[in-house]
Amino acid sequence: MDSKSVPFGNEIENLSADFVIVCTPGRIEGGKSDKAPYPLPNIFVMTNEETRTSVTKTEGSYFLDRDAYSSHKDKWEKIGFG
C-alpha cells in the first residue's frame, strides 16, 4: 500500500455506496495558471462492483491501489445526468 492508496477498512462487504469517487491533488503544468489559483483535482469514478472487485486485502484491511482506480479518471458518464 502506498500514499496514493485508498483505505476501506476491514470489511468491504459493508460498502453500500452506488459509486466511489476518488479525488487526488491536481497539478498545474509549469507550476502556474492564469485561469485558476489552484489546480483542479483528479477525479476517478468507480461503481460499487468495480470497487469491490478491485480492492486488495493486506494485513486484515482492504485498500484500493492507484493502479486499480487510475483508468477510471473523469468517468462521470457512469453516474449519468440526473
N, C-alpha and C positions, 0 to 999 in steps of 0.2 A: 504494500500500500504506500502510495506517495502523497505529496501535498495536494495533488490535483484529484485525488480520490474522494468520493462522496460516501460518508458512512451511513448505514441503515440500521445499526443496532444488531441485536442477536436473533431477531425473528422477522424474516422477510414475508412470511405468510400473513402478517398483520397489515401489510401495505394496502391501504384502502383507496388511495387516490387513483383517479382515472388516468391522470397524466403526471409525469415527473418533469419538472423544469429545473435544469442545472444552469446556474449563472456563474461565469468566471470573469475576472477582470479583463477588460479590453485593453488595447493599446493603440496609440496614435503613431503612425509611421513617421519617423524623424523626430518624434517627441513633441511636436507642436501641431495645433489645428486652429484654423481661422473660424471654423464653424461650430465647434463645441469646446467648452472649457475643460471637459473631462472626456476620456474615451468611453464609447459605448461598450457595455458588457457583451461578452459572447453568451448566447443563449442556445441551449440544447433542449429539445422537446422529445420526450420518450413516453410511450404508452406504459400502462401498468405491466402488461405482458412482456414488453421489450425489456423493461427494468428487471422484472423477476428472473428472466432467462439470461440476463447479462451480469448479474451480481456475482461476486466471488466471496467465498467464505474463508476466513482465515482467523485463527485464534479465537473461534467462537463468535465472531462478528461478521456481518455482511458489509461489503462495500462495492461501489461502482467505480471501476478504474477509468481513467481518461480514455484509454483505447476503446472502451465499451460505449462511451457516450459521444465521442468526437465526430462520428458520422451522422449524428442527429442535429447538427447545427442549423438553426433557423428553420426547423421543420414545422412551422406554425400550421400548415395545412392539415396536420393530424388532428388538431383541435377543431378546426372549421371556423366559420364566420357567424356564429350565433344561433 
